Amino acid sequence: MEQRNTNIAPYAKSAVKLLMGPVFEDQQEIWEEVIQYQVELARYFEKIALEVVIDKRDGYAYLKQIELDESGKTIGLVRKIPLTYDLTLVCVLLRDWLLEFESNDLESANLYITPKEFRERMEMFFKEKTNELKFIKELNRHFEQCVEMGFLKLVHKDVAVSDDYRYEVKRILKARITTDELAKFKQQLEDELESV
């Protein structure tokens, strides 16, 4: 009979998952481990200047770098990659839609969207729409990036028609784009539209 290594922490699996990206409550086994060992995980990650952020109400957890000084310097584990204008716009509009959904829809637990619905909301922000197919292709690429970042989850996929894809907008987006940041971005967008 194989012997288990007793030096391995019981929260090792969830620690590794957190290092790989956000953990959501629909990842039941890992989520339960994160909740069960949240104190131990917090202590473990604090030693390497990371904070475990857990939002039980919205069902997500992720790692946030702790700033080492006033200049905002961190240990550099998570690289800050600047988003393109278009991807920022997609994230801001998703965040705005989520805010609107949470304010108005009291029956549904989650916001689900399709690329077609989203395209209708954002077309006014793109100045160059000469090639509609290119526009659609770019939007699909941005959606894929949002899935990689944990902001969207693909819940239905019809391989033949990309407009039949259905995504859940994940509430971790609220932690990544606060209401203050959202208001600032929206004001910038409005200013840009007025100057066109």
Buried (B, 14 or more C-beta within 10 A) or exposed (E): EEEEEEEEEEBBBBBEBBEEBBBBBEBEEBBEBBBEBBEBBBEBBEEEBBEBBBBEEBBBBBBEBEEEEEEEEBEEEBEEEEBEEBBBBBBBBBBBBBBEBEEEEEEEEBBBBBBBEBBEEBEEBEEEEEEEEEBBEBBBEBBEBBBEBBBBBEEEEEEEEBEEBBBBBBBBBBBBBEEEEBEEBBEEBEEEEEEE
